[in-house]
Amino acid sequence: MIRQHTINTAYPVGPVHCYSGELGGELVLFDTGPPTREAQNCLREQIDLSRLKHVVITHCHIDHYGLVSWLEKETDAVLYFPYRDTLKIARHEEHLEKVGELLLALGFDHKFLDSFRSSMSAGEVFPQHPGEFKVVEDDLPEHLGLEVVACPGHSQSDLALVSSDWAVTGDVLLRGIFQAPLLDIDYETGERFRNYDAYCSTLVKLATLRGKQVLPGHRNSIASIDDAILFYVSKLLGRAAQLKRFSDDDNVAHVVDQLFDGEQKHPFHCYLKASEIAFMRDFLRDPDRLRISLEQIGLFESVSEKFLHTVNAPTSSNPRN
């Protein structure tokens, strides 16, 4: 039996879910919650930490792995990180430098870049990392009976942990939440991570989870995988249609400024919006990639009218002033 543990967060996405259960006779925890005292108390009260053997992280965002270092000290559990997140941890400074280069190329200035790097180094995004950890894809014991399915899109490291009748999906499938895939560097190649391409491929993998109980990282439940996919795709199409009021000559930084009406925002929030815009522009340059994936899983007809409206809507020809 899998138990859900819900922990409040200070982030816009709201409370986060962790899950625990006996697999192969051993106690396993999926994700940890944020690095807060409330999260520590929740895990202490609801899980027998003296019996905890495995901590499996779906993706290394702070609300999902914020307590790994604390659990390393409090328990004898083995910690497992997604492969691509282990690369990001090993190349942290190089990663930040290259993300900064991406932001400069999108029109952000060095003043913004300095504030962005400062926020990324202030413990708000990356918690303390544990001294030792293993790789989910390579080292997860077979007796736990889990299939590891790479589902990049929201981040390049997203994993679904799948049993015979349920799947822990982290932030891959969320009910009623539009998750903008993050602008990032491919940790293997050093080039920009093509999260639009990855997301389209992931849709096909998510369809294989039909009929299983989905255990999401946020919100209470996923009654229908198809409904969750269609919600996300519909939001993507609607926002991409709005984006077409801006000229292709408008750089991303200018579009972000216009969308926020020139109001000063936290640099990380600007980064999230820039990520969303870059993702949508990738879609608008190659909409057939999404169409083909949706056709493959039998969902394109449900959004075909909105898809064609978005793709065929004229783009503003007004150059940036």
Secondary structure, DSSP 4 states (H G I P E B T S, - for coil): -EEEEEE--SSTT--EEEEEEEETTEEEEE----SSHHHHHHHHHHS-GGGEEEEE-S---HHHHTTHHHHHHH--PEEEE-HHHHHHHHTHHHHHHHHHHHHHHTT--HHHHHHHHHHHTTTSS--PPPS--EEHHHHS-GGG--EEEE--SSSTT-EEEE-SSEEEEETSS-TT---PPPP-B-TTTSSB--HHHHHHHHHHHHHTTTTSEEEESSSS-BS-HHHHHHHHHHHHHHHHHHHTTS-TTS-HHHHHHHHTTT----HHHHHHHHHHHHHHHHHHH-HHHHHHHHHHTT-HHHHHHHHHHHHHSPPP-PPP-
